[in-house]
């Protein structure tokens, strides 16, 4: 089950919740009892790398010009 990181806007606490992907957008209450929280981006969501372009095709093969 995926884990999602949250930060409480009221007290500044950060916390993690495991929940199904179907519930990823559902509100999360702070462990200190506050309801004003925001979901954080995880390092996995931000740190991906794209594959380099392959040669061939119109713009990859240099026929544009």
N, C-alpha and C positions, 0 to 999 in steps of 0.2 A: 504494500500500500504506500503511495507517495506521501512524502512529508513536506509540509509547507511552513515557511517562516513568516512570522508576523511581528509587528512592533506596535506597542501601545502608545497612542498619542498623548494619553493622560499622564502616564508615569514613566514612559520611556523604556519599559521592559521589552525584551525580545524573547520570543518563545516559538516553539515548533509544535505543529499538530499533524498527526497522521490521519488522513481521511481519503475516501475514494475520489478519483478524478472528477466524477460527476458532482461532487460537493466542493470543488476547489474554489468556487466563487462565493460560497456561503460565508456569512459573517462569522468571526471568531472572537470570543470573549477573552480578555486578558486574564491570566491566572490570579491577578490581584483584584478582579471583579469589575474592571472597566470595560465598556463596550466600544470605545472609540479606537479601533485598531485598523492597521493597514497591512496588506499582504506584501511581502518583500520579494524581490527577484532573487532567485537562487544563483549561485555561481555556475551551476550547470546550464541554466537558461541564458546566461550572459557569456560564458567562456567558450562557446563552440567555435570550431574553425571550418571554413568553407574549403572545398576541394579546388585546386588550381584549375584554371581553364585548360581545356584540351585543344590541341591543334586540329585543324580540319574545319570544314564548314565555311560559311561565308566570312564572317568577321574573325574567326580563329585561324583561318588559313591564309589571310592576307589578300583575298580577292576584292575587298572593298577599297575604294580608293582614291 
